[in-house]
Amino acid sequence: MKTIKLLASLFVIGAFLTPVASFSADKDPDSSVGEFVKDSVITSKIKTKLATEKNVSAMHITVDTDKNGVVVLGGTAGSQTEKDKAHSIAHSVEGVTKVVNHIKIKKEH
């Protein structure tokens, strides 16, 4: 249990730092700082929920949120159930208007 809490904490810290580190003024000149903060907060909330969910491997799922609250999920999941759970978690976060799920199911070798 301590390991899960530690990983979740590290994931949350990384989730908050990643959007800040990747922000660029010329990325979207029409985007305001307020919109950027809202987008990164939504992304961070989703990543935190994924990290604390025991049936979802948050380390393999990417989350991106645009200024309209549209969330795009990517990466890989171990099963359809895990993919569906990630979608459900993303949709449950306040401010999310739509979830586009591009998560691929890992194939066993």
Secondary structure, 3 states (H helix, E strand, C coil): CHHHHHHHHHHHHHHHHHHHHHCCCCCCCCCCHHHHHHHHHHHHHHHHHHHHCCCCCHHHEEEEECCCCEEEEEEEECCHHHHHHHHHHHHHCCCCCEEEECCEECCCC
